[in-house]
């Protein structure tokens, strides 16, 4: 990585790994990062509620292994499943305008 006044040029490293900003590789990496971020949100929410994966699964009519795979980012739940999981954990999902426009 380039070092500039003790700061690193992270964009250059990311472009080396995924391609230029806006390329297929870059966009796929961004999509995967969002998937992992959402999986982490659900995992942390479940831990805060003190529920087990089995309890969440029972509340939404799924299997424990499904919840496990969602939390590990191995599968991406449909929007309706994401909303059901959030609701089972006592959360709601709010849509807000994107700054990207």
LINWO-V29070 format. One record per backbone hydrogen bond with DSSP energy under -0.5 kcal/mol. CO is the residue of the C=O (numbers start at 1). NH is the residue of the N-H. If there is no record, write none. Layout:
co=(CO CO)
nh=(NH NH)
This chain:
co=(2 2 4 7 8 9 10 11 12 13 14 15 20 23 24 25 26 27 28 29 30 31 32 33 34 35 36 37 38 39 40 41 42 43 44 45 46 46 52 53 54 55 56 57 57 58 63 64 65 66 67 68 69 69 70 75 78 79 80 81 82 83 84 85 86 87 94 98)
nh=(4 9 7 4 10 13 14 15 16 17 18 19 23 27 28 29 30 31 32 33 34 35 36 37 38 39 40 41 42 43 44 45 46 47 48 49 50 51 56 57 58 59 60 61 62 61 67 68 69 70 71 72 74 75 73 77 82 83 84 85 86 87 88 89 91 90 96 101)
